[in-house]
Amino acid sequence: MVLTDTHCHLNFDHYQADLDAVLDRSRAAGLQRILVPGIDLDSSREILSLIDKDGMLYAAVGVHPNSGTSWNQEALDRIREFAGHPRVTAIGEIGLDYYRDSCPRDLQKDILEQQLGLALDLNLPVILHVRNKSE
């Protein structure tokens, strides 16, 4: 059995002061893998550097619906490029968030469809974030 945390944003600032200690405690508790999902292109890029530093870390790369206004023509190409890293195991965190509505709903849907298509092309699972989706 492999104990895995499938969603932990270890790249967020509040982990940086004691990240090594967090990883040590995780190992001591029996955790063997941690999946760190991206929320935009910058965080996905940062996560690739992070996972290169510790073999228990894996990545998902993608654009979260609350970061959708950062989407541009080259975003899908960058995500595809990032997904070529050997320890990228999913596309994510992607989805629809109608609670915060930080990005227009039509754009959220378009971004989600593009990233789902990429996941299909690459035969990768997705990490979905869906909040207050009623339609």
N, C-alpha and C positions, 0 to 999 in steps of 0.2 A: 504494500500500500504506500502511495506517495501522497503525503499531506501537502496541499497546495492552497495558498491564499489567492483567489482568482481576481481580486480587485483591491489594490492598495496603492494609493497615490504617493509613493515614497519620494517622488520628485518634488512634492510641495515643500515650501519653505519651512514649515514647522517641524519637518523631519531632519533638516540639514544639520542642526547642532549635535544631534546624537544618533545619526543614521547607523553608524557602526554598532552602537549599543542595541539599537532596535533589531538589527540583523542578528546579532549575537543572541538576544533573547528569543528571537523567532526560531533560530536553530535549536536552542536549549529546550524549547517547547515542542520540538519534533517537526517543525515546519521544514519542508525540503525545497519548495518552490514558491515564488511570489511573482504574480503577474502585475505589472505596472502599466495602466492604460494611459494613453495620451488624451489630451483634450483639445489640442490644436497643433499646428505644425511645429511651433517652437518647443512645446513640451514633448512632443514625439521625438524630436531631434535630441533634446536633453536626455530623455529616457534611454536612447540608444547608447549614449556615453555612460549613463549610470549602470546599465546592465553589463557593460563590458568590464566593470570593476568587480563584479561578484557573480559567480556561477549559479547562484540560486535564483537570480533575477531573470525574468523574461518580460517581454514587452508586447503591448498592443498599441497600434498606431492609428490615429484618426482624428477627426474633428467633431467634438461634442456639439450638440445643438445650441448650447448657450454661447459657443464660440463661432457660430455660423457666419457672422458678419466678417470674419477674417478670411472666408473662403474666396479664392480667386481661381483663375484659369489654370494655374500651375499646381494647385493644391493636390489634385488627384495624382498627378505625376510624382510629386514629392512623397506622398503616402505610399505609392507603388514602390518607389525607390527604397524608402525606409523598410518596407515589408520584406525586402530582400535580405535583411540581416538574419543570420541563422537562428537567433533566439527571439525573433518576432513570431508570435504564435497566434495572433488574432488581429482583426481590424476593430478598433474601438478606442474610445468609448463613443459610440454613435447613436443617433436616435432622434426622438422628438420630445421637446420640453415646452408644453403649453402653460406651465405654471409661471415660469419667469418671463416668458415671451421676450427674451433678449434678442431674438432673431425672428424676422418675419416667417410665418408658418410655411408659406410656399417655398421659401428658400430652404428651410429646414427639411422639407420633404424632398426637394431636389438633391440636396447634399446627401441625405440618407440613401436615396436611390443610387446615386453615383458610387457611394462607398459600399453598398450592398453588392453592386455589380462588380466592383473590384474584388471584394471578398470571394465572390463566385469564381472570378477569373483565376484567382490565386489559390482557390480551394482552402480558404482559411475561415475559421468560425468568426463570429462577431460578438462584441460586448455591447448590448443594447441598453440605452438609457431612455426610458419612456415615462413621462410624468404629465398627468392631466390630459392625456390624449383621449378625446371623446368622439372624434369624428372618424 
